[in-house]
Amino acid sequence: MRSTITERGQTVIPAEIRRLFHLSPADRLEWVVDSEGIHVVPVHNDPVAAFRGRGKGGATARLMQDRRDDRTRE
C-alpha cells in the first residue's frame, strides 16, 4: 500500500490498515527511525485496552515501564 505526502507533510493511512489495526482519529502514531528505515507504530488512545490480552504475566509492570520510557523520550 502507498500514500502520498502533501506539501504540509501530511499523509493518509489507507483504510485497510486503519481497519486492521483498529485505528481511530483519537489514536496516535509513533515514528521510529533505526538503521533499517522508518517504522510506524500505532499508539492507541487507551494503551491499557490496546495491550489487554497480549501479555503472559507481568504485563502491567511491563506496560508501566514502557510508559515511563515513553515519557523520558518526549
C-alpha positions in Angstrom: 0.0 0.0 0.0 1.1 3.5 -0.7 0.2 7.0 0.4 1.5 10.4 -0.8 3.0 13.1 1.4 1.4 16.5 0.9 3.3 19.8 0.9 2.4 20.2 4.6 4.0 16.8 5.4 0.7 15.1 5.9 -0.3 11.7 4.6 -3.4 9.4 4.7 -3.4 6.0 6.4 -5.1 3.6 4.0 -8.5 2.4 5.1 -7.4 -1.3 5.1 -4.6 -0.5 7.6 -6.9 1.6 9.8 -9.4 -1.4 9.9 -6.7 -4.0 10.5 -5.1 -2.1 13.4 -8.5 -0.7 14.7 -7.2 2.9 14.4 -9.4 5.8 15.1 -8.9 9.6 15.0 -8.1 9.6 18.7 -5.1 7.3 18.2 -1.5 8.5 17.6 1.3 7.1 15.5 4.9 6.8 16.8 7.6 7.1 14.1 10.7 5.0 14.9 13.9 5.6 12.9 16.6 3.0 13.0 19.3 1.5 10.7 16.7 -0.5 8.8 14.4 2.5 8.0 11.3 4.1 9.3 8.7 2.1 11.3 5.3 3.5 12.2 3.8 2.1 15.4 0.2 2.8 16.4 -0.3 4.2 19.9 -3.9 3.8 20.9 -5.7 6.4 22.9 -6.2 3.9 25.7 -2.9 1.9 25.9 -4.2 -0.4 28.6 -7.1 -1.6 26.4 -4.8 -1.9 23.4 -2.4 -4.1 25.5 -5.1 -6.3 27.1 -4.7 -10.0 26.3 -1.2 -9.7 24.7 0.9 -10.5 27.8 1.8 -13.6 29.6 2.1 -12.4 33.2 3.8 -9.3 34.4 2.0 -7.3 31.7 1.1 -4.4 34.0 4.7 -3.9 35.1 5.9 -4.0 31.5 3.3 -1.6 30.4 4.0 0.8 33.1 7.8 0.6 32.3 7.0 1.2 28.6 5.0 4.3 29.5 7.9 5.6 31.8 10.3 5.1 28.9 7.9 6.9 26.5 7.8 9.9 28.9 11.6 10.1 29.1 11.8 10.1 25.2 9.4 13.0 24.9 
